[in-house]
Amino acid sequence: MPSVQKKTVQLRLSAALYSKARQAVDEIDEVSSFNDFAVSAIKESLKRLEEAKIDAAFSRMGKDEKYLRVTADVSRDFSDNDGETLGISGRK
């Protein structure tokens, strides 16, 4: 497995936030260090941001007149085939 280049950074946290995070690290067996906890939290946050970006793009698709027209055309073009497929599968 190739080694991943790492960068050392400094975080500034409020005392209350640090205390809660430190307590979580001390109480949860799956978390081996404060650093691992911070890395995991950052990864999770980035994952949520990426998912929100994707969700927003899909939401815009539902309002895009050109996209809705194209999908309606494609659906209409395949409607006979879809009916035949459903008939074969016994779901008609």
N, CA, C and O atoms as a CHARMM CRD file, in Angstrom:
* protein
*
  368
    1    1 MET  N      0.84700  -1.17800   0.00000 PROA 1      0.00000
    2    1 MET  CA     0.00000   0.00000   0.00000 PROA 1      0.00000
    3    1 MET  C      0.89200   1.24000   0.00000 PROA 1      0.00000
    4    1 MET  O      1.79400   1.34500   0.83100 PROA 1      0.00000
    5    2 PRO  N      0.65600   2.18400  -0.91800 PROA 2      0.00000
    6    2 PRO  CA     1.50000   3.36900  -0.97100 PROA 2      0.00000
    7    2 PRO  C      1.29700   4.23100   0.27300 PROA 2      0.00000
    8    2 PRO  O      0.19500   4.32900   0.81100 PROA 2      0.00000
    9    3 SER  N      2.38400   4.84700   0.71000 PROA 3      0.00000
   10    3 SER  CA     2.27100   5.70600   1.88700 PROA 3      0.00000
   11    3 SER  C      1.59100   7.00800   1.49500 PROA 3      0.00000
   12    3 SER  O      1.78400   7.52300   0.39400 PROA 3      0.00000
   13    4 VAL  N      0.80600   7.52100   2.40100 PROA 4      0.00000
   14    4 VAL  CA     0.08400   8.76300   2.17800 PROA 4      0.00000
   15    4 VAL  C      0.87800   9.88400   2.82000 PROA 4      0.00000
   16    4 VAL  O      1.22300   9.81800   4.00000 PROA 4      0.00000
   17    5 GLN  N      1.16500  10.90900   2.03900 PROA 5      0.00000
   18    5 GLN  CA     1.89100  12.03900   2.59300 PROA 5      0.00000
   19    5 GLN  C      0.98000  12.78200   3.55800 PROA 5      0.00000
   20    5 GLN  O     -0.18100  13.05000   3.24900 PROA 5      0.00000
   21    6 LYS  N      1.50400  13.10700   4.70900 PROA 6      0.00000
   22    6 LYS  CA     0.69600  13.77300   5.73400 PROA 6      0.00000
   23    6 LYS  C      1.24400  15.15100   6.02500 PROA 6      0.00000
   24    6 LYS  O      2.43200  15.42000   5.84800 PROA 6      0.00000
   25    7 LYS  N      0.36600  16.00800   6.46900 PROA 7      0.00000
   26    7 LYS  CA     0.71900  17.36900   6.80900 PROA 7      0.00000
   27    7 LYS  C      0.30800  17.61700   8.25300 PROA 7      0.00000
   28    7 LYS  O     -0.80400  17.27500   8.65400 PROA 7      0.00000
   29    8 THR  N      1.18200  18.19600   9.01300 PROA 8      0.00000
   30    8 THR  CA     0.87600  18.53600  10.39700 PROA 8      0.00000
   31    8 THR  C      0.21300  19.90600  10.41900 PROA 8      0.00000
   32    8 THR  O      0.69700  20.85800   9.80700 PROA 8      0.00000
   33    9 VAL  N     -0.90500  19.98700  11.13700 PROA 9      0.00000
   34    9 VAL  CA    -1.63100  21.25300  11.26400 PROA 9      0.00000
   35    9 VAL  C     -1.92000  21.51700  12.74100 PROA 9      0.00000
   36    9 VAL  O     -1.84100  20.61900  13.58000 PROA 9      0.00000
   37   10 GLN  N     -2.24800  22.74000  13.02400 PROA 10     0.00000
   38   10 GLN  CA    -2.59500  23.12200  14.39000 PROA 10     0.00000
   39   10 GLN  C     -4.05600  23.54800  14.39700 PROA 10     0.00000
   40   10 GLN  O     -4.47900  24.33000  13.54700 PROA 10     0.00000
   41   11 LEU  N     -4.82000  23.04400  15.34100 PROA 11     0.00000
   42   11 LEU  CA    -6.22800  23.41700  15.47200 PROA 11     0.00000
   43   11 LEU  C     -6.40800  24.32700  16.68200 PROA 11     0.00000
   44   11 LEU  O     -5.75300  24.15000  17.70900 PROA 11     0.00000
   45   12 ARG  N     -7.28100  25.27800  16.55200 PROA 12     0.00000
   46   12 ARG  CA    -7.65300  26.11600  17.69100 PROA 12     0.00000
   47   12 ARG  C     -9.11100  25.80600  18.01000 PROA 12     0.00000
   48   12 ARG  O    -10.01000  26.08600  17.21700 PROA 12     0.00000
   49   13 LEU  N     -9.32600  25.22700  19.18200 PROA 13     0.00000
   50   13 LEU  CA   -10.66800  24.84700  19.61500 PROA 13     0.00000
   51   13 LEU  C    -11.00800  25.58500  20.88900 PROA 13     0.00000
   52   13 LEU  O    -10.13200  25.92500  21.68400 PROA 13     0.00000
   53   14 SER  N    -12.29700  25.82700  21.07300 PROA 14     0.00000
   54   14 SER  CA   -12.69700  26.38800  22.36000 PROA 14     0.00000
   55   14 SER  C    -12.43500  25.33200  23.43000 PROA 14     0.00000
   56   14 SER  O    -12.38400  24.13800  23.13700 PROA 14     0.00000
   57   15 ALA  N    -12.27000  25.78000  24.65900 PROA 15     0.00000
   58   15 ALA  CA   -12.00400  24.84700  25.75700 PROA 15     0.00000
   59   15 ALA  C    -13.14900  23.85000  25.89600 PROA 15     0.00000
   60   15 ALA  O    -12.91600  22.67200  26.16400 PROA 15     0.00000
   61   16 ALA  N    -14.37900  24.31300  25.71800 PROA 16     0.00000
   62   16 ALA  CA   -15.54600  23.43200  25.86800 PROA 16     0.00000
   63   16 ALA  C    -15.56500  22.36000  24.77400 PROA 16     0.00000
   64   16 ALA  O    -15.83600  21.19200  25.05300 PROA 16     0.00000
   65   17 LEU  N    -15.27800  22.75400  23.53900 PROA 17     0.00000
   66   17 LEU  CA   -15.26800  21.78900  22.44700 PROA 17     0.00000
   67   17 LEU  C    -14.13900  20.77900  22.63100 PROA 17     0.00000
   68   17 LEU  O    -14.33000  19.57900  22.43500 PROA 17     0.00000
   69   18 TYR  N    -12.96900  21.27400  23.00700 PROA 18     0.00000
   70   18 TYR  CA   -11.85000  20.36200  23.24900 PROA 18     0.00000
   71   18 TYR  C    -12.18300  19.37700  24.36300 PROA 18     0.00000
   72   18 TYR  O    -11.87200  18.19100  24.25700 PROA 18     0.00000
   73   19 SER  N    -12.80600  19.85600  25.41600 PROA 19     0.00000
   74   19 SER  CA   -13.15300  18.99700  26.54800 PROA 19     0.00000
   75   19 SER  C    -14.11800  17.88700  26.13000 PROA 19     0.00000
   76   19 SER  O    -13.94700  16.73000  26.51600 PROA 19     0.00000
   77   20 LYS  N    -15.12100  18.24200  25.34700 PROA 20     0.00000
   78   20 LYS  CA   -16.08600  17.23600  24.86700 PROA 20     0.00000
   79   20 LYS  C    -15.41300  16.21600  23.95100 PROA 20     0.00000
   80   20 LYS  O    -15.65900  15.01500  24.06200 PROA 20     0.00000
   81   21 ALA  N    -14.57100  16.69900  23.05600 PROA 21     0.00000
   82   21 ALA  CA   -13.87100  15.79600  22.14100 PROA 21     0.00000
   83   21 ALA  C    -12.91500  14.89300  22.91500 PROA 21     0.00000
   84   21 ALA  O    -12.85300  13.69000  22.65900 PROA 21     0.00000
   85   22 ARG  N    -12.18000  15.46000  23.84900 PROA 22     0.00000
   86   22 ARG  CA   -11.24300  14.67700  24.65600 PROA 22     0.00000
   87   22 ARG  C    -11.97700  13.59400  25.44200 PROA 22     0.00000
   88   22 ARG  O    -11.49900  12.46600  25.55600 PROA 22     0.00000
   89   23 GLN  N    -13.14600  13.94900  25.98600 PROA 23     0.00000
   90   23 GLN  CA   -13.96800  12.99200  26.73500 PROA 23     0.00000
   91   23 GLN  C    -14.42200  11.86200  25.81400 PROA 23     0.00000
   92   23 GLN  O    -14.39300  10.69600  26.20900 PROA 23     0.00000
   93   24 ALA  N    -14.83500  12.19100  24.60400 PROA 24     0.00000
   94   24 ALA  CA   -15.26300  11.16700  23.64300 PROA 24     0.00000
   95   24 ALA  C    -14.11500  10.22300  23.33300 PROA 24     0.00000
   96   24 ALA  O    -14.30700   9.00800  23.29500 PROA 24     0.00000
   97   25 VAL  N    -12.93200  10.76100  23.11300 PROA 25     0.00000
   98   25 VAL  CA   -11.75600   9.93600  22.81500 PROA 25     0.00000
   99   25 VAL  C    -11.46400   8.99900  23.98100 PROA 25     0.00000
  100   25 VAL  O    -11.14300   7.82800  23.77800 PROA 25     0.00000
  101   26 ASP  N    -11.57600   9.51200  25.19600 PROA 26     0.00000
  102   26 ASP  CA   -11.27800   8.71600  26.38300 PROA 26     0.00000
  103   26 ASP  C    -12.32500   7.63700  26.64700 PROA 26     0.00000
  104   26 ASP  O    -12.01000   6.59500  27.22200 PROA 26     0.00000
  105   27 GLU  N    -13.57600   7.88300  26.22600 PROA 27     0.00000
  106   27 GLU  CA   -14.66500   6.96000  26.54500 PROA 27     0.00000
  107   27 GLU  C    -14.95800   5.93800  25.45000 PROA 27     0.00000
  108   27 GLU  O    -15.54500   4.89200  25.73100 PROA 27     0.00000
  109   28 ILE  N    -14.56900   6.21300  24.22800 PROA 28     0.00000
  110   28 ILE  CA   -14.93100   5.34000  23.10600 PROA 28     0.00000
  111   28 ILE  C    -13.72900   4.49300  22.71000 PROA 28     0.00000
  112   28 ILE  O    -12.67700   5.01500  22.34000 PROA 28     0.00000
  113   29 ASP  N    -13.90200   3.18600  22.79300 PROA 29     0.00000
  114   29 ASP  CA   -12.80200   2.27100  22.49700 PROA 29     0.00000
  115   29 ASP  C    -12.34500   2.33200  21.04600 PROA 29     0.00000
  116   29 ASP  O    -11.16600   2.11400  20.76700 PROA 29     0.00000
  117   30 GLU  N    -13.26700   2.62900  20.09700 PROA 30     0.00000
  118   30 GLU  CA   -12.92700   2.63200  18.68300 PROA 30     0.00000
  119   30 GLU  C    -12.01000   3.79100  18.30100 PROA 30     0.00000
  120   30 GLU  O    -11.38600   3.77100  17.24000 PROA 30     0.00000
  121   31 VAL  N    -11.93100   4.79800  19.16500 PROA 31     0.00000
  122   31 VAL  CA   -11.10600   5.97200  18.89200 PROA 31     0.00000
  123   31 VAL  C     -9.79000   5.80400  19.63800 PROA 31     0.00000
  124   31 VAL  O     -9.75900   5.72400  20.86600 PROA 31     0.00000
  125   32 SER  N     -8.69800   5.75300  18.86900 PROA 32     0.00000
  126   32 SER  CA    -7.40800   5.47400  19.50700 PROA 32     0.00000
  127   32 SER  C     -6.66200   6.72600  19.95000 PROA 32     0.00000
  128   32 SER  O     -5.81800   6.66300  20.84400 PROA 32     0.00000
  129   33 SER  N     -6.97100   7.87800  19.32200 PROA 33     0.00000
  130   33 SER  CA    -6.26900   9.10100  19.70300 PROA 33     0.00000
  131   33 SER  C     -7.11200  10.31400  19.34000 PROA 33     0.00000
  132   33 SER  O     -8.04700  10.22800  18.54400 PROA 33     0.00000
  133   34 PHE  N     -6.76100  11.44700  19.93900 PROA 34     0.00000
  134   34 PHE  CA    -7.44800  12.68400  19.61100 PROA 34     0.00000
  135   34 PHE  C     -7.25200  13.00400  18.13400 PROA 34     0.00000
  136   34 PHE  O     -8.18700  13.45200  17.47100 PROA 34     0.00000
  137   35 ASN  N     -6.05500  12.78000  17.61300 PROA 35     0.00000
  138   35 ASN  CA    -5.76800  13.03100  16.20000 PROA 35     0.00000
  139   35 ASN  C     -6.67600  12.18900  15.30700 PROA 35     0.00000
  140   35 ASN  O     -7.27100  12.70600  14.36100 PROA 35     0.00000
  141   36 ASP  N     -6.78500  10.88100  15.60800 PROA 36     0.00000
  142   36 ASP  CA    -7.64700  10.01300  14.80300 PROA 36     0.00000
  143   36 ASP  C     -9.10000  10.47500  14.86700 PROA 36     0.00000
  144   36 ASP  O     -9.82000  10.42100  13.87000 PROA 36     0.00000
  145   37 PHE  N     -9.52100  10.92600  16.03700 PROA 37     0.00000
  146   37 PHE  CA   -10.88300  11.42600  16.20500 PROA 37     0.00000
  147   37 PHE  C    -11.10100  12.66400  15.33100 PROA 37     0.00000
  148   37 PHE  O    -12.12700  12.77800  14.66100 PROA 37     0.00000
  149   38 ALA  N    -10.13800  13.59000  15.33600 PROA 38     0.00000
  150   38 ALA  CA   -10.26000  14.80800  14.53700 PROA 38     0.00000
  151   38 ALA  C    -10.27100  14.48100  13.04700 PROA 38     0.00000
  152   38 ALA  O    -11.07100  15.03700  12.29500 PROA 38     0.00000
  153   39 VAL  N     -9.39200  13.58700  12.61900 PROA 39     0.00000
  154   39 VAL  CA    -9.34600  13.19500  11.20700 PROA 39     0.00000
  155   39 VAL  C    -10.67300  12.56500  10.79300 PROA 39     0.00000
  156   39 VAL  O    -11.21300  12.88300   9.73400 PROA 39     0.00000
  157   40 SER  N    -11.18800  11.68000  11.62200 PROA 40     0.00000
  158   40 SER  CA   -12.46300  11.01900  11.33100 PROA 40     0.00000
  159   40 SER  C    -13.60100  12.03400  11.23700 PROA 40     0.00000
  160   40 SER  O    -14.44700  11.94600  10.34700 PROA 40     0.00000
  161   41 ALA  N    -13.61800  12.98800  12.15100 PROA 41     0.00000
  162   41 ALA  CA   -14.66900  14.01600  12.14600 PROA 41     0.00000
  163   41 ALA  C    -14.58200  14.88100  10.88600 PROA 41     0.00000
  164   41 ALA  O    -15.60900  15.23100  10.30600 PROA 41     0.00000
  165   42 ILE  N    -13.37700  15.22300  10.46700 PROA 42     0.00000
  166   42 ILE  CA   -13.20400  16.02400   9.25400 PROA 42     0.00000
  167   42 ILE  C    -13.65500  15.23700   8.03300 PROA 42     0.00000
  168   42 ILE  O    -14.34400  15.77400   7.16600 PROA 42     0.00000
  169   43 LYS  N    -13.26900  13.96500   7.96100 PROA 43     0.00000
  170   43 LYS  CA   -13.70300  13.12600   6.83200 PROA 43     0.00000
  171   43 LYS  C    -15.22200  13.03500   6.77400 PROA 43     0.00000
  172   43 LYS  O    -15.81000  13.15600   5.69900 PROA 43     0.00000
  173   44 GLU  N    -15.85600  12.82400   7.91400 PROA 44     0.00000
  174   44 GLU  CA   -17.31700  12.71800   7.96200 PROA 44     0.00000
  175   44 GLU  C    -17.97300  14.02500   7.53400 PROA 44     0.00000
  176   44 GLU  O    -18.97300  14.01500   6.81600 PROA 44     0.00000
  177   45 SER  N    -17.42100  15.13100   7.96600 PROA 45     0.00000
  178   45 SER  CA   -17.96200  16.43400   7.58900 PROA 45     0.00000
  179   45 SER  C    -17.82400  16.66700   6.09100 PROA 45     0.00000
  180   45 SER  O    -18.75500  17.15500   5.45000 PROA 45     0.00000
  181   46 LEU  N    -16.67100  16.32300   5.52900 PROA 46     0.00000
  182   46 LEU  CA   -16.47400  16.47500   4.08800 PROA 46     0.00000
  183   46 LEU  C    -17.42400  15.57800   3.29700 PROA 46     0.00000
  184   46 LEU  O    -17.93600  15.97600   2.25100 PROA 46     0.00000
  185   47 LYS  N    -17.65600  14.37000   3.79900 PROA 47     0.00000
  186   47 LYS  CA   -18.59100  13.44500   3.15000 PROA 47     0.00000
  187   47 LYS  C    -20.00400  14.03500   3.13700 PROA 47     0.00000
  188   47 LYS  O    -20.69600  13.97100   2.12100 PROA 47     0.00000
  189   48 ARG  N    -20.42400  14.60100   4.24900 PROA 48     0.00000
  190   48 ARG  CA   -21.75500  15.21500   4.32200 PROA 48     0.00000
  191   48 ARG  C    -21.87500  16.41400   3.39100 PROA 48     0.00000
  192   48 ARG  O    -22.91300  16.61000   2.75800 PROA 48     0.00000
  193   49 LEU  N    -20.81700  17.21800   3.30700 PROA 49     0.00000
  194   49 LEU  CA   -20.83300  18.36900   2.40200 PROA 49     0.00000
  195   49 LEU  C    -20.94300  17.91500   0.94500 PROA 49     0.00000
  196   49 LEU  O    -21.68800  18.51000   0.16700 PROA 49     0.00000
  197   50 GLU  N    -20.21200  16.87500   0.57600 PROA 50     0.00000
  198   50 GLU  CA   -20.26400  16.34400  -0.78900 PROA 50     0.00000
  199   50 GLU  C    -21.65300  15.78500  -1.09200 PROA 50     0.00000
  200   50 GLU  O    -22.18600  16.00100  -2.18000 PROA 50     0.00000
  201   51 GLU  N    -22.24100  15.06600  -0.12900 PROA 51     0.00000
  202   51 GLU  CA   -23.59300  14.53300  -0.32200 PROA 51     0.00000
  203   51 GLU  C    -24.60500  15.65500  -0.47700 PROA 51     0.00000
  204   51 GLU  O    -25.52500  15.55000  -1.28800 PROA 51     0.00000
  205   52 ALA  N    -24.44600  16.73000   0.29200 PROA 52     0.00000
  206   52 ALA  CA   -25.35400  17.87600   0.17800 PROA 52     0.00000
  207   52 ALA  C    -25.22100  18.53500  -1.18900 PROA 52     0.00000
  208   52 ALA  O    -26.21200  18.98200  -1.76600 PROA 52     0.00000
  209   53 LYS  N    -23.99600  18.59600  -1.70700 PROA 53     0.00000
  210   53 LYS  CA   -23.76700  19.17400  -3.03300 PROA 53     0.00000
  211   53 LYS  C    -24.45600  18.32500  -4.10700 PROA 53     0.00000
  212   53 LYS  O    -25.06600  18.86600  -5.02900 PROA 53     0.00000
  213   54 ILE  N    -24.36100  17.01900  -3.99000 PROA 54     0.00000
  214   54 ILE  CA   -25.00600  16.11000  -4.94100 PROA 54     0.00000
  215   54 ILE  C    -26.52100  16.22700  -4.84200 PROA 54     0.00000
  216   54 ILE  O    -27.21200  16.28200  -5.85900 PROA 54     0.00000
  217   55 ASP  N    -27.03900  16.26600  -3.61100 PROA 55     0.00000
  218   55 ASP  CA   -28.48100  16.41300  -3.40900 PROA 55     0.00000
  219   55 ASP  C    -28.99000  17.71100  -4.03600 PROA 55     0.00000
  220   55 ASP  O    -30.06200  17.73400  -4.64000 PROA 55     0.00000
  221   56 ALA  N    -28.22400  18.78200  -3.89200 PROA 56     0.00000
  222   56 ALA  CA   -28.63000  20.07400  -4.46600 PROA 56     0.00000
  223   56 ALA  C    -28.66900  19.99000  -5.98800 PROA 56     0.00000
  224   56 ALA  O    -29.56000  20.55700  -6.62000 PROA 56     0.00000
  225   57 ALA  N    -27.70700  19.28400  -6.57700 PROA 57     0.00000
  226   57 ALA  CA   -27.69900  19.13500  -8.03600 PROA 57     0.00000
  227   57 ALA  C    -28.91900  18.35400  -8.50600 PROA 57     0.00000
  228   57 ALA  O    -29.54500  18.72200  -9.50100 PROA 57     0.00000
  229   58 PHE  N    -29.26200  17.28400  -7.80300 PROA 58     0.00000
  230   58 PHE  CA   -30.45100  16.51600  -8.17100 PROA 58     0.00000
  231   58 PHE  C    -31.71700  17.34700  -7.98000 PROA 58     0.00000
  232   58 PHE  O    -32.65800  17.24200  -8.76700 PROA 58     0.00000
  233   59 SER  N    -31.73900  18.15700  -6.95200 PROA 59     0.00000
  234   59 SER  CA   -32.89800  19.01200  -6.71100 PROA 59     0.00000
  235   59 SER  C    -33.08600  19.99300  -7.86600 PROA 59     0.00000
  236   59 SER  O    -34.21000  20.23800  -8.30200 PROA 59     0.00000
  237   60 ARG  N    -31.99100  20.54900  -8.35400 PROA 60     0.00000
  238   60 ARG  CA   -32.07600  21.47400  -9.49200 PROA 60     0.00000
  239   60 ARG  C    -32.57300  20.75800 -10.73900 PROA 60     0.00000
  240   60 ARG  O    -33.27400  21.35500 -11.55500 PROA 60     0.00000
  241   61 MET  N    -32.21900  19.48500 -10.89700 PROA 61     0.00000
  242   61 MET  CA   -32.66700  18.72400 -12.07300 PROA 61     0.00000
  243   61 MET  C    -34.18900  18.66600 -12.12000 PROA 61     0.00000
  244   61 MET  O    -34.77600  18.74100 -13.19900 PROA 61     0.00000
  245   62 GLY  N    -34.82900  18.53500 -10.97400 PROA 62     0.00000
  246   62 GLY  CA   -36.27500  18.42800 -10.91100 PROA 62     0.00000
  247   62 GLY  C    -36.99700  19.70900 -11.30900 PROA 62     0.00000
  248   62 GLY  O    -38.21000  19.70600 -11.51800 PROA 62     0.00000
  249   63 LYS  N    -36.25400  20.79600 -11.41300 PROA 63     0.00000
  250   63 LYS  CA   -36.83800  22.08300 -11.80100 PROA 63     0.00000
  251   63 LYS  C    -36.35600  22.54700 -13.17000 PROA 63     0.00000
  252   63 LYS  O    -36.78000  23.59200 -13.66400 PROA 63     0.00000
  253   64 ASP  N    -35.47400  21.76800 -13.77600 PROA 64     0.00000
  254   64 ASP  CA   -34.88000  22.12000 -15.06700 PROA 64     0.00000
  255   64 ASP  C    -35.82600  21.68700 -16.19100 PROA 64     0.00000
  256   64 ASP  O    -36.01000  20.49400 -16.43600 PROA 64     0.00000
  257   65 GLU  N    -36.42200  22.67300 -16.86900 PROA 65     0.00000
  258   65 GLU  CA   -37.42000  22.39300 -17.90900 PROA 65     0.00000
  259   65 GLU  C    -36.85400  21.53800 -19.03800 PROA 65     0.00000
  260   65 GLU  O    -37.52000  20.61600 -19.50700 PROA 65     0.00000
  261   66 LYS  N    -35.62800  21.83500 -19.47900 PROA 66     0.00000
  262   66 LYS  CA   -35.01900  21.06200 -20.56400 PROA 66     0.00000
  263   66 LYS  C    -34.83000  19.61400 -20.13400 PROA 66     0.00000
  264   66 LYS  O    -35.15900  18.69700 -20.88600 PROA 66     0.00000
  265   67 TYR  N    -34.30400  19.39900 -18.93100 PROA 67     0.00000
  266   67 TYR  CA   -34.09500  18.03700 -18.42400 PROA 67     0.00000
  267   67 TYR  C    -35.43400  17.29600 -18.32300 PROA 67     0.00000
  268   67 TYR  O    -35.53300  16.13400 -18.71800 PROA 67     0.00000
  269   68 LEU  N    -36.45300  17.96300 -17.80000 PROA 68     0.00000
  270   68 LEU  CA   -37.76900  17.32700 -17.65500 PROA 68     0.00000
  271   68 LEU  C    -38.36300  16.96700 -19.02300 PROA 68     0.00000
  272   68 LEU  O    -38.99800  15.92300 -19.17100 PROA 68     0.00000
  273   69 ARG  N    -38.15400  17.83000 -20.01400 PROA 69     0.00000
  274   69 ARG  CA   -38.63700  17.54600 -21.36700 PROA 69     0.00000
  275   69 ARG  C    -37.92800  16.32800 -21.95900 PROA 69     0.00000
  276   69 ARG  O    -38.56700  15.45100 -22.54000 PROA 69     0.00000
  277   70 VAL  N    -36.61300  16.28100 -21.80900 PROA 70     0.00000
  278   70 VAL  CA   -35.83400  15.16400 -22.35200 PROA 70     0.00000
  279   70 VAL  C    -36.23700  13.85500 -21.67900 PROA 70     0.00000
  280   70 VAL  O    -36.41500  12.84600 -22.36100 PROA 70     0.00000
  281   71 THR  N    -36.38100  13.85300 -20.37300 PROA 71     0.00000
  282   71 THR  CA   -36.75100  12.60700 -19.68100 PROA 71     0.00000
  283   71 THR  C    -38.16600  12.17600 -20.05600 PROA 71     0.00000
  284   71 THR  O    -38.44000  10.98000 -20.15200 PROA 71     0.00000
  285   72 ALA  N    -39.06400  13.13100 -20.26700 PROA 72     0.00000
  286   72 ALA  CA   -40.42100  12.77500 -20.70000 PROA 72     0.00000
  287   72 ALA  C    -40.38000  12.16300 -22.09200 PROA 72     0.00000
  288   72 ALA  O    -41.09200  11.19700 -22.36800 PROA 72     0.00000
  289   73 ASP  N    -39.54500  12.72200 -22.97800 PROA 73     0.00000
  290   73 ASP  CA   -39.40300  12.17300 -24.33200 PROA 73     0.00000
  291   73 ASP  C    -38.83600  10.75300 -24.28600 PROA 73     0.00000
  292   73 ASP  O    -39.33300   9.86400 -24.97700 PROA 73     0.00000
  293   74 VAL  N    -37.81200  10.54100 -23.48500 PROA 74     0.00000
  294   74 VAL  CA   -37.19900   9.21200 -23.38000 PROA 74     0.00000
  295   74 VAL  C    -38.20800   8.21900 -22.80200 PROA 74     0.00000
  296   74 VAL  O    -38.31500   7.08600 -23.27100 PROA 74     0.00000
  297   75 SER  N    -38.93200   8.64800 -21.79700 PROA 75     0.00000
  298   75 SER  CA   -39.93900   7.77600 -21.18600 PROA 75     0.00000
  299   75 SER  C    -41.01200   7.39900 -22.20900 PROA 75     0.00000
  300   75 SER  O    -41.43500   6.24500 -22.27400 PROA 75     0.00000
  301   76 ARG  N    -41.44000   8.35900 -22.99200 PROA 76     0.00000
  302   76 ARG  CA   -42.44900   8.10700 -24.02300 PROA 76     0.00000
  303   76 ARG  C    -41.89900   7.14800 -25.08700 PROA 76     0.00000
  304   76 ARG  O    -42.60100   6.24800 -25.54900 PROA 76     0.00000
  305   77 ASP  N    -40.62400   7.35700 -25.47000 PROA 77     0.00000
  306   77 ASP  CA   -39.99700   6.50300 -26.48700 PROA 77     0.00000
  307   77 ASP  C    -39.90700   5.04400 -26.03100 PROA 77     0.00000
  308   77 ASP  O    -39.98000   4.13000 -26.85200 PROA 77     0.00000
  309   78 PHE  N    -39.75300   4.83300 -24.76300 PROA 78     0.00000
  310   78 PHE  CA   -39.58800   3.47400 -24.25300 PROA 78     0.00000
  311   78 PHE  C    -40.86300   2.90300 -23.62600 PROA 78     0.00000
  312   78 PHE  O    -40.83500   1.80000 -23.08100 PROA 78     0.00000
  313   79 SER  N    -41.95800   3.62500 -23.69200 PROA 79     0.00000
  314   79 SER  CA   -43.17300   3.18300 -22.99600 PROA 79     0.00000
  315   79 SER  C    -43.68200   1.84100 -23.52000 PROA 79     0.00000
  316   79 SER  O    -44.12500   1.00900 -22.72800 PROA 79     0.00000
  317   80 ASP  N    -43.63000   1.61000 -24.83500 PROA 80     0.00000
  318   80 ASP  CA   -44.06800   0.32100 -25.37500 PROA 80     0.00000
  319   80 ASP  C    -43.18600  -0.80100 -24.85800 PROA 80     0.00000
  320   80 ASP  O    -43.68200  -1.85400 -24.45900 PROA 80     0.00000
  321   81 ASN  N    -41.89300  -0.57700 -24.86600 PROA 81     0.00000
  322   81 ASN  CA   -40.94900  -1.57500 -24.37500 PROA 81     0.00000
  323   81 ASN  C    -41.17500  -1.83700 -22.88700 PROA 81     0.00000
  324   81 ASN  O    -41.14100  -2.98500 -22.44500 PROA 81     0.00000
  325   82 ASP  N    -41.40300  -0.77800 -22.11900 PROA 82     0.00000
  326   82 ASP  CA   -41.63900  -0.94100 -20.68400 PROA 82     0.00000
  327   82 ASP  C    -42.89100  -1.78000 -20.43000 PROA 82     0.00000
  328   82 ASP  O    -42.89800  -2.64200 -19.55100 PROA 82     0.00000
  329   83 GLY  N    -43.95500  -1.52400 -21.20700 PROA 83     0.00000
  330   83 GLY  CA   -45.17900  -2.29300 -21.06000 PROA 83     0.00000
  331   83 GLY  C    -44.95600  -3.76300 -21.37900 PROA 83     0.00000
  332   83 GLY  O    -45.47400  -4.64200 -20.69000 PROA 83     0.00000
  333   84 GLU  N    -44.18400  -4.02500 -22.42600 PROA 84     0.00000
  334   84 GLU  CA   -43.87600  -5.40200 -22.79500 PROA 84     0.00000
  335   84 GLU  C    -43.06800  -6.08700 -21.69600 PROA 84     0.00000
  336   84 GLU  O    -43.32700  -7.23900 -21.35000 PROA 84     0.00000
  337   85 THR  N    -42.09500  -5.37400 -21.15500 PROA 85     0.00000
  338   85 THR  CA   -41.25600  -5.92100 -20.08500 PROA 85     0.00000
  339   85 THR  C    -42.10100  -6.25100 -18.85500 PROA 85     0.00000
  340   85 THR  O    -41.94500  -7.31600 -18.25800 PROA 85     0.00000
  341   86 LEU  N    -42.98000  -5.35100 -18.48500 PROA 86     0.00000
  342   86 LEU  CA   -43.83700  -5.59800 -17.32400 PROA 86     0.00000
  343   86 LEU  C    -44.76400  -6.79700 -17.57600 PROA 86     0.00000
  344   86 LEU  O    -45.03300  -7.58800 -16.67200 PROA 86     0.00000
  345   87 GLY  N    -45.24700  -6.91500 -18.82700 PROA 87     0.00000
  346   87 GLY  CA   -46.09800  -8.05500 -19.17500 PROA 87     0.00000
  347   87 GLY  C    -45.36900  -9.36600 -19.05600 PROA 87     0.00000
  348   87 GLY  O    -45.91900 -10.34600 -18.55500 PROA 87     0.00000
  349   88 ILE  N    -44.13600  -9.39200 -19.51300 PROA 88     0.00000
  350   88 ILE  CA   -43.31300 -10.62200 -19.42800 PROA 88     0.00000
  351   88 ILE  C    -43.03200 -10.97400 -17.98000 PROA 88     0.00000
  352   88 ILE  O    -43.01900 -12.15000 -17.61700 PROA 88     0.00000
  353   89 SER  N    -42.80700  -9.96600 -17.15100 PROA 89     0.00000
  354   89 SER  CA   -42.45100 -10.22600 -15.74900 PROA 89     0.00000
  355   89 SER  C    -43.67200 -10.55100 -14.90700 PROA 89     0.00000
  356   89 SER  O    -43.54100 -10.91800 -13.73900 PROA 89     0.00000
  357   90 GLY  N    -44.86800 -10.41700 -15.49000 PROA 90     0.00000
  358   90 GLY  CA   -46.09100 -10.71600 -14.74300 PROA 90     0.00000
  359   90 GLY  C    -46.52800  -9.61000 -13.82000 PROA 90     0.00000
  360   90 GLY  O    -47.39100  -9.82100 -12.96800 PROA 90     0.00000
  361   91 ARG  N    -45.94700  -8.42300 -13.97100 PROA 91     0.00000
  362   91 ARG  CA   -46.26700  -7.30000 -13.09000 PROA 91     0.00000
  363   91 ARG  C    -47.26600  -6.34300 -13.71100 PROA 91     0.00000
  364   91 ARG  O    -47.56500  -5.30200 -13.12600 PROA 91     0.00000
  365   92 LYS  N    -47.78500  -6.66800 -14.87200 PROA 92     0.00000
  366   92 LYS  CA   -48.69800  -5.75500 -15.56900 PROA 92     0.00000
  367   92 LYS  C    -50.07100  -5.77200 -14.94800 PROA 92     0.00000
  368   92 LYS  O    -50.96600  -5.06300 -15.40900 PROA 92     0.00000
